[in-house]
Amino acid sequence: MDRTWSCLECQFSQAAPLCTTPDGATDFRRLARLLLDTTDNPDESSGQGRIRAYSCITEMVQYAPDAGVAFLLVAINECRTVAHVELLTVSALEPLLKMHGVRVIAPLEEAARMHAKFRYLLSAARDRPSMPNALWDRLVAIVTPGPVMDADTATPGAGMHDRVADAVTIEALLAEPM
């Protein structure tokens, strides 16, 4: 899986690149922290940093699905709240599944088998109409062990009321490194 990425904005912008380090490596952690607004750098904790990060992530998910998966694996470790998980879901997970679901489902399944935190992220997907039934069925199977964000009929956790994580569980789960 290719884990490198550099968006067009970072390649051609006069501003400092967001998604790459000076040596050319992809900085998924920085992108995640900018998106989630959890950066320690006061110069980066502005709306502008978040907008640039979102733009880069959108392009990555569209044109480099392997890098999109790698980004998700890093970004989930930066999530500290349900709102962070929801933002990561709508900005990266759902578009990745919509555009490249069949291609990326295997590495997502592997991560989910190994980490409850990743199952929790996958349980937040709500874009069922844009996915083939077989892909949606795989998502349901992945999240079945739980924990799930909710048991809403629009999510892979539909009807899994006994697996919905409470606030204390979510806090502990998101604090654990993958």
C-alpha positions as a LaTeX table, in Angstrom:
\begin{tabular}{lrrr}
\hline
Residue & $x$ (\AA) & $y$ (\AA) & $z$ (\AA) \\
\hline
Met1 & 0.00 & 0.00 & 0.00 \\
Asp2 & 1.36 & 3.38 & $-1.03$ \\
Arg3 & 1.52 & 5.62 & 2.04 \\
Thr4 & 2.91 & 8.70 & 0.37 \\
Trp5 & 0.88 & 11.64 & $-0.79$ \\
Ser6 & 1.28 & 15.27 & $-1.71$ \\
Cys7 & $-1.72$ & 17.32 & $-2.77$ \\
Leu8 & $-1.59$ & 19.82 & $-5.60$ \\
Glu9 & $-1.97$ & 22.73 & $-3.20$ \\
Cys10 & 1.11 & 21.61 & $-1.28$ \\
Gln11 & 3.04 & 20.99 & $-4.49$ \\
Phe12 & 2.32 & 24.39 & $-6.02$ \\
Ser13 & 1.49 & 26.66 & $-3.10$ \\
Gln14 & 3.76 & 29.43 & $-1.95$ \\
Ala15 & 2.73 & 28.55 & 1.61 \\
Ala16 & 4.46 & 25.86 & 3.62 \\
Pro17 & 3.17 & 22.39 & 2.69 \\
Leu18 & 0.62 & 20.80 & 5.00 \\
Cys19 & 0.77 & 17.20 & 3.91 \\
Thr20 & 4.52 & 16.75 & 3.48 \\
Thr21 & 7.55 & 17.27 & 5.64 \\
Pro22 & 10.61 & 19.12 & 4.29 \\
Asp23 & 12.16 & 15.76 & 3.37 \\
Gly24 & 9.09 & 14.81 & 1.28 \\
Ala25 & 7.46 & 12.31 & 3.63 \\
Thr26 & 3.70 & 12.47 & 4.05 \\
Asp27 & 2.64 & 13.92 & 7.39 \\
Phe28 & $-0.73$ & 12.27 & 8.02 \\
Arg29 & $-0.63$ & 13.14 & 11.72 \\
Arg30 & $-0.29$ & 16.84 & 11.03 \\
Leu31 & $-3.14$ & 16.72 & 8.53 \\
Ala32 & $-5.33$ & 14.94 & 11.08 \\
Arg33 & $-4.47$ & 17.40 & 13.84 \\
Leu34 & $-5.25$ & 20.35 & 11.57 \\
Leu35 & $-8.54$ & 18.82 & 10.46 \\
Leu36 & $-9.59$ & 18.03 & 14.02 \\
Asp37 & $-8.18$ & 21.32 & 15.34 \\
Thr38 & $-6.04$ & 19.55 & 17.94 \\
Thr39 & $-2.70$ & 21.00 & 16.91 \\
Asp40 & $-0.43$ & 22.43 & 19.60 \\
Asn41 & 0.84 & 25.14 & 17.25 \\
Pro42 & $-1.21$ & 28.34 & 17.71 \\
Asp43 & $-0.33$ & 29.45 & 14.18 \\
Glu44 & $-2.01$ & 26.31 & 12.80 \\
Ser45 & $-5.13$ & 26.30 & 14.97 \\
Ser46 & $-7.00$ & 28.68 & 12.74 \\
Gly47 & $-9.86$ & 27.99 & 10.42 \\
Gln48 & $-7.49$ & 28.44 & 7.49 \\
Gly49 & $-5.36$ & 25.46 & 8.54 \\
Arg50 & $-8.45$ & 23.30 & 8.84 \\
Ile51 & $-9.71$ & 24.39 & 5.42 \\
Arg52 & $-6.36$ & 23.62 & 3.76 \\
Ala53 & $-6.18$ & 20.24 & 5.52 \\
Tyr54 & $-9.73$ & 19.38 & 4.44 \\
Ser55 & $-8.86$ & 20.29 & 0.85 \\
Cys56 & $-5.78$ & 18.08 & 0.92 \\
Ile57 & $-7.68$ & 15.16 & 2.49 \\
Thr58 & $-10.48$ & 15.48 & $-0.07$ \\
Glu59 & $-7.99$ & 15.31 & $-2.92$ \\
Met60 & $-6.11$ & 12.41 & $-1.30$ \\
Val61 & $-9.23$ & 10.32 & $-0.80$ \\
Gln62 & $-10.30$ & 10.93 & $-4.38$ \\
Tyr63 & $-6.99$ & 10.25 & $-6.14$ \\
Ala64 & $-4.90$ & 8.14 & $-3.75$ \\
Pro65 & $-7.10$ & 5.65 & $-1.90$ \\
Asp66 & $-4.17$ & 3.77 & $-0.37$ \\
Ala67 & $-2.92$ & 7.02 & 1.14 \\
Gly68 & $-6.50$ & 7.66 & 2.29 \\
Val69 & $-6.49$ & 4.38 & 4.21 \\
Ala70 & $-3.09$ & 5.22 & 5.70 \\
Phe71 & $-4.45$ & 8.62 & 6.72 \\
Leu72 & $-7.43$ & 7.03 & 8.50 \\
Leu73 & $-5.15$ & 4.67 & 10.41 \\
Val74 & $-3.16$ & 7.64 & 11.71 \\
Ala75 & $-6.04$ & 10.09 & 12.11 \\
Ile76 & $-8.17$ & 7.83 & 14.33 \\
Asn77 & $-5.42$ & 8.09 & 16.95 \\
Glu78 & $-5.84$ & 11.87 & 16.99 \\
Cys79 & $-9.58$ & 11.65 & 17.72 \\
Arg80 & $-10.50$ & 12.47 & 21.33 \\
Thr81 & $-14.26$ & 13.04 & 21.04 \\
Val82 & $-17.29$ & 11.68 & 19.24 \\
Ala83 & $-17.32$ & 14.92 & 17.23 \\
His84 & $-13.77$ & 14.17 & 16.03 \\
Val85 & $-14.82$ & 10.69 & 14.90 \\
Glu86 & $-17.84$ & 12.12 & 13.10 \\
Leu87 & $-15.68$ & 14.73 & 11.34 \\
Leu88 & $-13.18$ & 12.08 & 10.27 \\
Thr89 & $-16.05$ & 9.95 & 9.01 \\
Val90 & $-17.63$ & 12.61 & 6.80 \\
Ser91 & $-14.37$ & 14.11 & 5.57 \\
Ala92 & $-12.45$ & 10.93 & 4.76 \\
Leu93 & $-14.11$ & 7.58 & 5.55 \\
Glu94 & $-17.42$ & 8.02 & 3.73 \\
Pro95 & $-15.91$ & 9.54 & 0.57 \\
Leu96 & $-13.25$ & 6.81 & 0.54 \\
Leu97 & $-15.90$ & 4.10 & 0.80 \\
Lys98 & $-18.10$ & 5.78 & $-1.78$ \\
Met99 & $-15.34$ & 6.16 & $-4.37$ \\
His100 & $-13.08$ & 3.18 & $-3.66$ \\
Gly101 & $-14.98$ & 0.85 & $-1.31$ \\
Val102 & $-14.17$ & $-2.44$ & $-3.00$ \\
Arg103 & $-10.49$ & $-1.50$ & $-3.28$ \\
Val104 & $-10.05$ & $-0.37$ & 0.35 \\
Ile105 & $-12.39$ & $-2.63$ & 2.31 \\
Ala106 & $-9.79$ & $-5.35$ & 2.99 \\
Pro107 & $-7.29$ & $-3.08$ & 4.83 \\
Leu108 & $-10.18$ & $-1.45$ & 6.71 \\
Glu109 & $-11.41$ & $-4.90$ & 7.77 \\
Glu110 & $-7.92$ & $-5.84$ & 8.92 \\
Ala111 & $-7.59$ & $-2.71$ & 11.06 \\
Ala112 & $-11.08$ & $-3.24$ & 12.50 \\
Arg113 & $-10.29$ & $-6.85$ & 13.45 \\
Met114 & $-7.29$ & $-5.63$ & 15.40 \\
His115 & $-8.70$ & $-2.49$ & 17.03 \\
Ala116 & $-12.07$ & $-1.67$ & 18.59 \\
Lys117 & $-11.34$ & 2.02 & 17.99 \\
Phe118 & $-11.33$ & 1.42 & 14.24 \\
Arg119 & $-14.58$ & $-0.58$ & 14.41 \\
Tyr120 & $-16.07$ & 2.39 & 16.21 \\
Leu121 & $-14.98$ & 4.70 & 13.37 \\
Leu122 & $-16.43$ & 2.37 & 10.73 \\
Ser123 & $-19.71$ & 2.18 & 12.64 \\
Ala124 & $-20.22$ & 5.90 & 12.00 \\
Ala125 & $-20.48$ & 5.50 & 8.20 \\
Arg126 & $-23.88$ & 6.69 & 6.96 \\
Asp127 & $-23.58$ & 6.74 & 3.18 \\
Arg128 & $-25.27$ & 3.40 & 2.47 \\
Pro129 & $-27.15$ & 4.49 & $-0.68$ \\
Ser130 & $-23.85$ & 5.19 & $-2.44$ \\
Met131 & $-22.39$ & 1.76 & $-1.63$ \\
Pro132 & $-23.07$ & $-1.62$ & $-3.20$ \\
Asn133 & $-25.02$ & $-3.97$ & $-0.91$ \\
Ala134 & $-22.08$ & $-6.39$ & $-0.67$ \\
Leu135 & $-19.82$ & $-3.59$ & 0.59 \\
Trp136 & $-22.41$ & $-2.45$ & 3.13 \\
Asp137 & $-22.83$ & $-6.06$ & 4.32 \\
Arg138 & $-19.07$ & $-6.28$ & 4.89 \\
Leu139 & $-19.19$ & $-3.07$ & 6.95 \\
Val140 & $-21.99$ & $-4.52$ & 9.07 \\
Ala141 & $-19.99$ & $-7.70$ & 9.62 \\
Ile142 & $-16.90$ & $-5.68$ & 10.55 \\
Val143 & $-18.64$ & $-3.59$ & 13.22 \\
Thr144 & $-20.80$ & $-6.37$ & 14.67 \\
Pro145 & $-18.41$ & $-7.12$ & 17.57 \\
Gly146 & $-18.74$ & $-3.44$ & 18.57 \\
Pro147 & $-18.44$ & $-0.96$ & 19.96 \\
Val148 & $-20.68$ & 1.09 & 17.70 \\
Met149 & $-21.48$ & 4.79 & 17.66 \\
Asp150 & $-25.23$ & 4.27 & 17.46 \\
Ala151 & $-27.85$ & 1.74 & 16.44 \\
Asp152 & $-29.48$ & 4.03 & 13.87 \\
Thr153 & $-30.91$ & 2.29 & 10.81 \\
Ala154 & $-28.65$ & 4.45 & 8.59 \\
Thr155 & $-25.43$ & 3.05 & 10.09 \\
Pro156 & $-23.73$ & $-0.36$ & 9.98 \\
Gly157 & $-24.60$ & $-0.67$ & 13.69 \\
Ala158 & $-28.34$ & $-0.70$ & 12.95 \\
Gly159 & $-30.21$ & $-2.52$ & 15.69 \\
Met160 & $-27.07$ & $-3.22$ & 17.75 \\
His161 & $-28.37$ & $-1.36$ & 20.80 \\
Asp162 & $-26.37$ & $-3.59$ & 23.14 \\
Arg163 & $-23.11$ & $-2.54$ & 21.44 \\
Val164 & $-23.59$ & 1.24 & 21.54 \\
Ala165 & $-20.67$ & 2.66 & 23.51 \\
Asp166 & $-21.38$ & 4.93 & 26.47 \\
Ala167 & $-19.43$ & 8.13 & 27.15 \\
Val168 & $-16.95$ & 6.51 & 29.55 \\
Thr169 & $-16.22$ & 3.68 & 27.12 \\
Ile170 & $-15.75$ & 6.13 & 24.23 \\
Glu171 & $-13.36$ & 8.29 & 26.23 \\
Ala172 & $-11.24$ & 5.26 & 27.18 \\
Leu173 & $-11.41$ & 3.81 & 23.69 \\
Leu174 & $-10.27$ & 7.01 & 22.00 \\
Ala175 & $-7.44$ & 7.44 & 24.52 \\
Glu176 & $-5.98$ & 4.03 & 23.60 \\
Pro177 & $-3.37$ & 4.02 & 20.84 \\
Met178 & $-3.95$ & 1.72 & 17.91 \\
\hline
\end{tabular}
